[in-house]
Amino acid sequence: MYPDHTHHPPTERAVEVHQPTPLPPAVAAPAPVVPVQPGSVPAVASIVLPDGRIVTGYAIEPAHPEPVIAKPAVSSTAVNVALGGFGFLAVCGGLILLTSFIAALTAFITQLIILAAVIFGGWIAVQIFSTSSHQGGAGTTVNIRKAVIKRSNFRG
């Protein structure tokens, strides 16, 4: 299916070697420095290179990095967890106070009911004893002999 590989000797190719041609150094006369009025044109900087050439161009101000935003000493997650804990404690304290308030209210209502029962019972006692004193004592006494006789009559 594939052709048989035959061994061919390598063919030689002609190789051309190119040598760079050095350029003669440029001899430039120093450029005249032109006085510039301050404020109207940006400042131009001139630098004299060691070989005598002068490079002139606008001065570039160094790039100022953006100020780094100071991170807080404590992470915001830790602050949120702490605030949640304080909120939870406040709710638990409120629930404890609420249950104490309900217990105190229950005790107060119970005492009011007992006080009302005592006052009402006292009023009834006064009504009973004041009625017997006005009638001379005969109204509250019971004739036991008649009751016994009637009772014995039913048995017989």
C-alpha positions, 0 to 999 in steps of 0.5 A: 500500500505504501511505496517502498522507501528507497535510500537516496543520497543527500543532495548538496545545496549551495549556501550563500552567506550574507555578511552585514555591511556596517554603516559609517557612524553619523557625524552630526554637528551639535544642534543649536539650542533654541531658547523657549519661553516658559509656559507656552511650549512644553519643556524640551530636554536635550541629552548629549550622548558619549559619542557627541550626538545630541538627542532632543525631545519632550520630557516625559513625566514618570508614570505615577502608580495609582495609590493603593487602597489601604485594606482594613486590618480586619476583613469584612467577613469577620466584621459581618460574623461578629455583628451577626453574633452580637445581633443573635445575643441581643435577640436571645437577651430580648427573648429572656426578658420577654419570658421574664416579663410574661412570667411576671405578668402571669404572677400579677394576674394570679395575684389579682384573681386571688385578691378579687376572690378574697374581696368577694368572699369578704363581701359575702361574709359581711352580707351573711353576718350583717343579715343575721345581726339585723334579724336577731339571730333567729333567721340563721338558726336551723331547727334540728329537731324538726329536721330529724323528725321529718327525716325519721318520718321518711324512714318509717 
